[in-house]
Amino acid sequence: GLPVNLGRRKELAGLTVPQAVEKGRVLGLPTIQPKTINDGYLLHIASVFNWARKEQWVTSNPFEGLSVHDTVSDAERRSAFTADQLSTVFHSGLWRTPWAPDGRKGGDYWVPLLCLFHGLRNGEAAGLRVEDIGTDDGNHVLQLREYGERKLKTAGSRATLPIHPQLLQLGFLKYAEARRDAEEFLLFSEGTVNDRGQVGAKLGERFSAYVKSLELVGTKLGMHSFRHSFEDALRRAELAERTSSALSRRIEPGSGKAYGDGMSTRQKAEALAKVTYPGLDLSHLRQK
């Protein structure tokens, strides 16, 4: 298979694709998985041919419905946190007391909470800039944008999202304002890009290690598990499919657009307020 991050690996520099595949096999490098091929490469190629068909450049889309067989189901790939597990995590370690600049790392504290209440990926949350926190139509928002070496996973990842009410109660804006007053560029000092193009990788690794230390039971429990928990919370809220898809920034099949592109920030804010986690009491973390 094709090695992951082919263009960034020094040991594969200058090689043709067949040569890189062979050398990757010899070196035992990780390869691109079926889910990435289906949801990334094939999805975008299908989008191009959909456009070409609409423009009458081609009569059909040969990539429509085409996918690589994935032997790992989504359910088995990674577990969501259960209600009890969420309570265990956010009543221990860094989350025993409200946020304060007392030596705790801002990213370690806030990124898991951002992933929980917004379904963000680790790199999306860790790579936020101070300027990405603002207001829109009277609502406090965070903006997901590419900049410099920081790339987003899909076209639909780019978004303006209202900040969840729980994060406002926990003092997230106060934290962001302190970073702004200090004239910092990144919202979290840990949100730097490593030589593999990953944002906040060490932060994610620390969280996974912490979850492991709690001996929680589940498949590959870590930062990305929050995205699965968020999807579960969207279903509990019984939102319209297009609304929940807009909040989780899913891409329409065969299109480069995210669901709900036309939704206003106010509409998203009203919907997001309905996304809750029964059994998770964070009152001990609220700013006084």
FENCOR-V353758 format. One record per pair of residues at least 24 apart in sequence whose C-alpha atoms are under 10 Angstrom apart, sorted by the first residue. I is the first residue (numbers start at 1). J is the second residue. D is the distance in Angstrom with one decimal. If there is no record, write none. Layout:
BEGIN
i = (I:I)
j = (J:J)
d = (D:D)
END
This chain:
BEGIN
i = (1:1:1:1:1:1:2:2:2:2:2:3:3:3:3:3:3:4:4:4:4:4:4:5:5:5:5:5:6:6:6:7:8:8:8:9:9:33:33:33:34:34:34:34:34:34:35:35:35:35:35:35:35:35:36:37:37:37:37:38:38:38:38:38:39:39:39:39:40:40:40:41:42:42:42:42:43:43:43:43:43:43:43:44:44:44:44:44:44:45:45:45:46:46:46:46:47:47:47:47:47:47:48:48:48:49:49:50:50:51:51:61:63:64:64:65:65:74:75:75:76:76:76:77:77:77:77:78:78:78:78:78:78:78:78:79:79:79:79:79:79:79:79:79:79:79:79:80:80:80:80:80:80:80:80:80:80:80:80:80:80:80:81:81:81:81:81:81:81:81:81:81:81:81:81:81:81:81:82:82:82:82:82:82:82:82:83:83:83:83:83:84:84:84:84:85:85:85:85:85:85:86:86:86:86:86:86:86:87:87:87:87:87:88:88:88:88:89:89:89:89:90:90:90:90:90:91:91:91:91:91:92:93:93:95:95:95:96:96:96:97:97:97:97:97:97:98:98:98:98:98:98:98:98:98:99:99:99:99:99:99:99:99:100:100:100:100:101:101:105:105:105:105:106:106:106:106:106:106:106:107:107:107:107:107:107:107:107:108:108:108:108:108:108:108:108:109:109:110:110:110:110:110:110:111:111:111:111:111:111:111:112:112:112:112:112:112:112:112:113:113:113:113:113:113:114:114:114:114:114:115:115:115:115:115:115:115:115:116:116:116:116:116:116:116:116:116:116:116:116:117:117:117:117:117:117:117:117:117:117:117:117:117:117:117:118:118:118:118:118:118:118:118:118:118:118:118:118:118:119:119:119:119:119:119:119:119:119:119:119:119:119:119:120:120:120:120:120:120:120:120:120:120:121:121:121:121:121:121:121:121:121:122:122:122:122:122:122:122:122:122:122:122:122:123:123:123:123:123:123:123:123:123:123:123:123:123:123:123:124:124:124:124:124:124:124:124:124:125:125:125:125:125:126:126:126:126:126:126:126:126:126:126:126:126:126:127:127:127:127:127:127:127:127:127:127:127:127:127:128:128:128:128:128:128:128:128:129:129:129:129:129:129:129:129:129:129:130:130:130:130:130:130:130:130:130:130:130:130:131:131:131:131:131:131:132:132:132:132:132:133:133:133:133:133:133:133:133:133:133:134:134:134:134:134:135:135:135:135:135:136:136:136:136:136:136:137:137:137:138:138:138:139:139:139:139:139:140:140:140:140:140:140:141:141:141:148:149:149:149:149:149:149:150:150:150:150:150:150:150:151:151:151:151:152:154:154:154:154:154:154:155:155:155:155:155:155:155:156:156:156:156:156:156:156:156:156:156:156:156:157:157:157:157:157:157:158:158:159:159:159:159:159:159:160:160:160:160:161:161:161:161:161:161:161:161:161:161:162:162:162:162:162:162:162:162:162:162:162:163:163:163:163:164:164:164:164:164:164:164:164:165:165:165:165:165:166:166:166:166:166:166:167:167:168:168:169:169:169:169:169:169:170:170:170:170:170:170:170:171:171:171:171:172:172:174:229:230:230:230:231:232:232:232:233:233:233:233:233:234:234:234:234:234:234:235:236:236:236:236:236:237:237:237:237:237:237:237:238:238:238:239:239:239:239:240:243:243:243:243:244:244:244:244:247:247)
j = (25:29:30:31:32:33:29:30:31:32:33:28:29:30:31:32:33:29:30:31:32:33:196:30:31:32:196:197:31:32:196:196:195:196:197:195:196:68:70:72:67:68:69:70:71:72:67:68:69:70:71:72:73:74:68:67:68:69:70:66:67:68:69:70:67:154:251:253:153:154:155:67:66:67:68:254:67:251:252:253:254:255:256:154:155:253:254:255:256:254:255:256:253:254:255:256:252:253:254:255:256:257:254:255:256:254:255:254:255:254:255:254:254:253:254:253:254:228:219:228:218:219:220:219:220:221:225:218:219:220:221:222:224:225:228:217:218:219:220:221:222:224:225:226:227:228:229:218:219:220:221:222:223:224:225:226:227:228:229:230:231:232:116:216:217:218:219:221:222:223:224:225:226:227:228:229:230:232:216:217:218:225:229:232:277:279:229:277:278:279:280:216:278:279:280:211:214:216:217:218:280:116:226:229:277:279:280:281:277:279:280:281:282:211:214:216:280:210:211:214:216:280:281:282:284:285:280:281:282:284:285:214:210:214:282:284:285:282:284:285:282:283:284:285:286:287:170:171:282:283:284:285:286:287:288:170:171:172:174:175:285:286:287:171:174:175:287:175:178:188:189:190:203:175:176:179:187:188:189:190:187:188:189:190:191:200:203:204:188:190:200:202:203:204:206:207:188:207:167:170:172:175:187:188:188:191:200:203:204:207:223:203:204:207:222:223:224:225:226:166:167:170:172:223:226:163:164:167:172:226:223:224:225:226:227:228:229:230:223:224:225:226:227:228:229:230:231:233:276:277:163:164:165:166:167:226:227:229:230:233:272:273:275:276:277:161:162:163:164:226:227:229:230:231:247:248:249:272:275:223:224:225:226:227:228:229:230:231:233:234:247:248:249:144:157:223:224:226:227:230:247:248:249:152:153:157:204:223:224:225:226:227:191:198:199:200:201:203:204:222:223:224:226:227:150:151:152:153:191:192:193:197:198:199:200:201:203:204:223:150:151:152:153:157:158:191:199:200:187:188:191:199:200:186:187:188:189:190:191:192:193:199:200:201:203:204:151:152:186:187:188:189:190:191:192:193:198:199:200:185:186:187:188:189:191:192:199:176:179:180:184:185:186:187:188:189:191:176:177:178:179:180:181:183:184:185:186:187:188:176:180:184:185:186:187:160:176:185:186:187:160:161:162:163:172:173:176:177:180:187:160:162:163:173:176:160:161:162:163:265:160:161:162:264:265:266:264:265:266:162:265:266:163:265:266:268:269:164:165:168:173:265:269:173:265:269:193:192:193:194:197:198:199:191:192:193:194:197:198:199:193:197:198:199:199:249:250:251:256:257:258:249:250:251:255:256:257:258:246:248:249:250:251:252:255:256:257:258:259:261:248:249:250:251:257:258:249:258:246:247:248:249:258:261:247:264:265:268:246:247:248:249:264:265:266:268:269:272:247:264:265:266:267:268:269:270:271:272:273:268:269:272:273:269:270:271:272:273:274:275:276:269:272:273:274:275:273:276:282:283:285:286:285:286:286:287:282:283:285:286:287:288:282:283:284:285:286:287:288:285:286:287:288:286:287:287:277:275:276:277:275:275:276:277:274:275:276:277:278:271:272:274:275:276:277:275:274:275:276:277:278:271:272:273:274:275:276:277:271:274:275:271:272:274:275:271:267:268:271:272:268:271:272:275:271:272)
d = (7.7:9.6:8.7:5.6:6.8:8.5:9.2:8.4:5.3:5.8:8.9:9.2:6.1:5.7:4.1:6.0:9.5:7.6:5.9:5.0:5.2:8.7:9.5:9.3:8.8:8.6:7.0:8.3:9.3:9.6:9.8:9.6:7.7:6.4:7.9:8.9:7.7:9.3:8.2:10.0:8.3:5.8:6.7:5.4:8.5:9.0:9.1:8.0:8.8:6.8:9.9:9.0:9.7:9.2:9.7:7.9:7.2:10.0:9.8:8.2:5.6:6.3:8.9:9.0:8.9:9.0:9.1:8.9:8.5:7.4:9.9:10.0:7.5:7.1:8.9:8.9:8.9:9.2:9.3:6.8:5.8:7.6:8.4:9.5:9.5:9.1:7.1:7.3:6.9:8.2:9.5:9.9:8.5:5.3:7.7:9.5:9.7:8.1:4.6:4.8:6.3:9.5:8.3:8.2:8.8:8.6:9.8:6.7:7.7:9.2:8.6:9.9:9.2:9.5:7.6:9.6:9.2:9.9:9.3:9.6:9.7:7.0:9.3:7.0:7.6:10.0:10.0:7.7:5.0:5.3:6.6:8.6:8.0:6.5:8.1:9.1:5.6:5.0:6.6:6.1:8.8:9.0:5.9:9.0:9.8:7.2:8.4:7.9:8.4:9.3:7.2:8.9:9.8:8.4:4.7:6.4:7.6:4.9:4.9:8.5:9.0:8.1:9.7:9.0:9.1:7.9:9.8:7.3:8.8:9.9:10.0:6.3:6.8:9.5:7.9:6.0:9.6:9.8:9.7:9.6:9.2:9.9:7.7:10.0:9.7:9.9:9.1:7.1:7.1:6.1:6.6:9.8:9.9:7.4:7.8:9.4:9.3:6.9:8.7:9.9:9.3:9.3:9.3:9.4:8.8:8.8:6.7:9.6:9.7:7.4:5.4:7.3:8.5:9.7:8.3:9.0:9.2:8.9:7.5:8.0:9.4:8.4:8.8:7.5:9.7:8.9:9.5:9.0:8.1:8.4:9.0:9.4:8.6:10.0:9.1:8.7:7.1:9.9:7.5:7.4:9.9:9.9:6.5:5.6:8.6:9.5:7.1:8.3:9.4:9.2:6.8:4.0:5.9:6.2:8.7:7.5:7.3:8.6:9.6:8.2:7.1:8.4:7.6:9.4:9.9:8.4:9.3:8.8:9.7:8.2:8.3:8.2:9.6:8.2:9.8:9.9:8.3:5.9:7.6:8.2:8.1:5.1:7.1:6.1:7.5:8.6:7.2:9.6:8.8:8.3:9.9:9.9:6.3:8.4:8.0:7.3:9.9:9.7:9.0:9.7:7.8:9.3:10.0:8.8:8.7:9.8:9.6:8.7:9.0:9.7:8.7:9.8:9.0:8.2:9.4:6.6:9.3:9.9:7.6:9.3:7.6:9.8:9.8:9.8:8.7:8.9:8.7:7.8:9.5:9.1:7.3:7.8:8.8:5.7:6.4:9.8:9.3:8.1:8.7:9.2:8.6:4.9:6.7:8.9:7.0:6.1:9.8:9.6:9.9:9.4:8.5:6.4:9.2:8.0:7.9:8.2:8.8:9.1:6.7:9.1:8.6:9.8:7.8:8.2:9.1:8.3:9.1:8.1:7.4:8.8:7.8:10.0:6.9:9.6:7.5:7.2:9.9:8.4:9.2:9.9:8.4:9.1:6.2:4.2:7.5:7.8:5.2:7.3:9.8:9.8:8.2:6.1:8.9:9.6:9.0:9.2:8.1:7.9:6.3:8.9:9.9:7.9:9.2:9.6:9.0:9.5:9.9:7.4:6.1:9.3:8.4:6.9:9.5:9.5:7.7:6.9:7.9:8.3:6.5:9.6:6.2:6.8:9.4:9.4:8.5:8.9:8.2:9.2:7.5:9.2:9.0:9.9:6.9:4.6:5.6:7.4:9.3:8.5:9.9:8.8:8.7:7.0:8.6:8.5:9.6:9.1:7.7:8.9:9.2:9.0:8.2:9.0:8.6:8.8:7.8:6.3:8.6:6.9:4.6:8.0:9.9:6.6:5.4:8.8:8.0:9.0:9.3:9.8:7.1:7.5:7.2:9.0:8.2:4.6:6.8:8.3:9.6:6.1:6.9:9.1:6.3:5.6:7.2:10.0:7.4:9.9:9.9:9.4:9.6:9.7:8.5:5.8:4.2:4.8:7.7:9.8:8.8:6.5:8.2:9.6:6.8:6.1:9.9:8.7:7.0:5.8:5.5:4.7:8.5:9.2:8.1:9.5:7.6:8.3:8.3:9.1:9.7:9.9:9.2:8.4:9.7:9.8:9.8:9.0:10.0:8.2:7.3:9.1:9.8:8.8:9.8:9.5:9.6:9.2:9.6:9.7:9.9:8.4:9.5:9.7:8.6:9.3:8.3:9.5:6.9:8.6:8.5:6.8:7.0:10.0:8.9:8.2:7.9:7.2:7.0:10.0:7.6:8.8:9.5:8.8:8.6:9.3:9.1:10.0:8.3:9.1:9.7:9.2:6.9:9.4:7.1:9.2:9.1:9.4:8.4:6.8:10.0:7.4:8.0:6.9:9.6:8.0:8.7:8.7:9.9:9.2:9.0:8.0:8.6:9.7:9.4:9.3:9.5:7.8:9.7:6.3:7.0:7.5:9.0:9.3:5.6:6.3:5.6:8.8:9.8:7.2:6.0:4.6:8.0:9.0:8.7:5.8:7.7:8.5:9.8:7.9:8.1:8.8:9.1:9.1:9.9:7.6:9.0:8.7:9.7:9.6:7.5:9.5:9.5:7.5:9.8:9.7:9.8:6.9:9.8:7.3:7.9:9.2:9.4:10.0:6.4:8.0:9.4:6.7:5.3:9.1:9.8:7.7:9.4:9.7:7.6:8.4:9.3:7.5:9.8:9.9:6.5:6.5:9.6:8.6:9.7:8.8:8.4:6.5:9.8:9.8:8.6:9.0:8.3:9.5:10.0:8.7:9.9:8.9:8.9:9.2:9.4:8.8:8.5:5.6:6.6:9.2:8.3:8.4:9.2:5.9:4.4:5.5:9.1:8.7:6.9:5.7:9.1:10.0:9.4:9.4:8.9:8.0:8.9:8.9:9.6:9.4:9.9:9.4:8.9:5.7:6.3:6.6:9.2:9.3:8.5:8.3:5.9:8.4:10.0:8.8:9.0:7.7:8.3:9.0:9.8:8.5:9.0:9.4:5.8:5.7:7.6:9.8:9.9:8.9:9.3:7.3:9.4:8.5:9.1:9.4:8.8:7.6:7.5:9.3:9.1:8.1:8.7:9.7:8.4:7.4)
END
